Amino acid sequence: DTGATGATGATGAGLDAFGYVYELATLADATVVGGADVPFSNNGPLTNITHTAGTTTVTVGLAGIYQIDYSASLTAGVGSQLAIAVNGTVDASTPVSALVATGVVSGQAMLTLAAGDVLTLRNNSAIPLTLALAPAVGAQLTLARVSA
């Protein structure tokens, strides 16, 4: 016997820090030269994450462990490499290479970040890459704090 079922507990608060930014590339900003950061033209939902549309930087508002998903849809750039830079330095666990000239390059990482850390999606190579033009999403970055 299991006995009577107890009262349902309170619903958890959910994620307290998350964000989504993406690039709808134009001819003017579709090419990202080697060593440069990818601009993000648009914001999705942002909670305790800040980003100004049209810029490259995303700032974390709360310290913790974050799951970060990133991708770019390339029309040129075989041999280029995407990576997450934290405060200007590429995190060694994040570089992914474009092994074909066209297609999607994607990566995922779990990083421990401090409040105020600034993230960018960087072309971590000397080879320029070209993002797919709008209306396709050329690049995207999602952050979710999974633990304090």
N, C-alpha and C positions, 0 to 999 in steps of 0.2 A: 504494500500500500504506500501511496505517495502523500496522502493527506490533502488538505484543501490548498488550492492555488492562492498564493498571496497577491497583494495589490501590485499593479503594474508600477514600476519605478519611473522616475522622471526621465524624459528624453534628454540625451546629451546635447551639448552646445554645438557640436559639429566643428568644422575647421575654423580656427580663429585668424588665420592668415592664408590667403590664396590670391592668385592673380593670373590673368591671361592677357597677353599682348600679341599683336600680329601685324604683319606687313602686307599691305596691298600695294605692290611695287608698281612704279611708273617707269617710263624710259629714263627719267632723270635720276632715279635712285636704285635701279635694279641691279647694277653692277657694284659689287663689294670688293674692293681691292684687297690684296693680301695684307694682313695685319689690322684691317679695319673692322669696326663693329657694325652689325646689321641694324639698320633703323627699324623702328616699329611705328607704323602710321596710325594704328588703332589700338584701343583698349577694350577688353571684355570686362567681366566683373573683376574688381580689385577691392580686397579687404586687407588692411594692414600691409599692403604692397602699394608703392607709388610708381607711376610712370606718366610722363608728359608725352602725349601723342606726337609723333614725328621725331622723337629722340631715340637714342640707343640705350639709355640707362634705365634699369629697374632697381628700385631701392626697397629693401626688406625692412619692415617696421618692427618685427618681433624676433628675438633670438630663438633658435631652435634648429631642429633637423627638418630639412625641406626635400621633398621629392620634386625634381625638376625634369620636365620633358621638353625637348626642343627638336625642331625640324626645319628644313628648308627644301623647297621645291626648286630644283635647279634646271636651267636650260643650257648652261655651260659651266664648266669648272671641274672637269675630271682631274683628280689629284689634289683638289682643294680640301680643306678640313674645317669643320665647325667645332667650336669648343665654348664652354662657359668660362668667362673671366670674372673673378671676384676681386673687387677693388683694383682692377687693372691687371691682375695676374691670372693666367689660364690655370684652372684646376687640372692637375695631371690625370684625374679620373674621367675627364669629359671629352677629349678629342675623338671625333669620328670622321673618317675620310670618305670623300666622294670617289667611288670606284668606277662609276660610269659617268658619261658626259651629261646625261639628262636623267631625272628621276628625283626621288625624295631621299634625303640624307637625314637620319634621325638619331637621337641619343636620349639617354635617361641617366640621371644621377641622383644620389642621396648625399646632400652636403650639409654640414653643420655651419650655420651662418649666425652672425651677430646682428643685433639691431643696428640699422644704418649701413649694412653692407650693400655695395652697389654691384649689380650683375649686368653683364652684357653678353650677347651672343656674337662671338668673334670668328672671322675668317682667320684661322690659325695656320696660315700657310702663306707662301709667296705668290700663289696662283689666284688670279681673280676668279670670282664666281658670279654667275648671273642668276638672279631670282626670277621665277615665273611672274609674268605680269598680271595685274588685276584684270578680270575679277577673281582669278585664282589667288589663294593665300600663298604668298611667296615664302614667308617664314613665320614661325610661331614659337612662343615660349610660355609654358605653364609652370607655376610654382604653387606648392601646397605644403604648409607646415604640418608635419605628421607627428611631431613630438616636441615638447618644450625642452 
